[in-house]
Amino acid sequence: MATLSVPAAVPAVAEDCEQLRKAFAGWGTNERLIVSILAHRDAAQRRAIRRAYAEAYGEELLRAIGDEIHGKFELLVPLVSAYRYDGPEVNTSLAHSEAKILNGKINEKAYSDDEIVRILTTRSKAQLLATFNSYNDQFSHPITKDLKEDPKNEFLSTLRAIIRCFTCPDRYFEKVVRLALGGVGTDENTLTRVITTRAEVDLKVIKEAYQKRNSVPLEKAVSKETSRDYEDMMLALLGAEY
C-alpha cells in the first residue's frame, strides 16, 4: 500500500540533523538525501529539526541550505520555513485552479516561479494530491510528464523529486534504493533510511516495484551487497524468512 503520510518510524530529530549535515558536506550536495528528509516531515517536525540543527551546529538550517544550494534548490528553503496545513480536508475548486496555474508555469519553464513554490510548500499533502489528480484530468497526463529531466537544470530535478514523493512514493523510493545498491560500494546511510522509515508504511509495494523494475527480489539484492549483523537487520525489516 502506498502512502503520503509521514513515515510511522520517523528517525530522531538529532539523526535527521546529522544526515542533513552529511548531505551538505563534501564536494557535492546530496540533494536526494535532503529531499527524502524535508519532504517527509510535517511542519512541526521541520521546526524541531531547525531548532535542533541550530543548537547542534551553531548555524541556522536555512542558512546552511542557502550556502550549499547557491540558488539551485531554493524550493527547499520554503519547504523548511513555510507553514503547511496537514489536515485531510480538500478544496476541489482550489485544486482545479492551482492545477491550471502549475500547468501554465511549467509550460513557460518557470520552474522556480513563486506560485509553484507557494503551492508546493503551503498546501497539505491531501490538497496537493487532489491538485495533481486534477492536473491529470484536465491535461490528460500526469504533471511529472511535463517535467522532463534536464541535467542542466538542477532546480527542475529537485522539483521532480518532491512531486514524485507525493504522487508515486513506491517508484520514487525504488529508485533511491536501486541507486544506493548500485555503483561502487553500497550507500548504507540511504539504504538504511529508506528501509527503516518505510518498513511500517509501504515497504511491501516498494519491494514489488523493485522486483518489477530489476527482475530480482530486493531481499536478494540487499543480501548481495551487505553482510553480517547489518545484513540480518535489513533482511529482517524487509520481512525475509530464515
Secondary structure by P-SEA (a helix, b strand, c coil): ccccccccccccaaaaaaaaaaaacccccaaaaaaaccccccaaaaaaaaaaaaaaccccaaaaaaaccccccaaaaaaacbbbbbcccccaaaaaaaaaaaaaaaaacccccaaaaaaaccccaaaaaaaaaaaaaacccccccccccccccaaaaaaaaaaaacccaaaaaaaaaaaaacccccaaaaaaaaaaaaccccaaaaaaaaaaaccccaaaaaaaacccaaaaaaaaaacccc
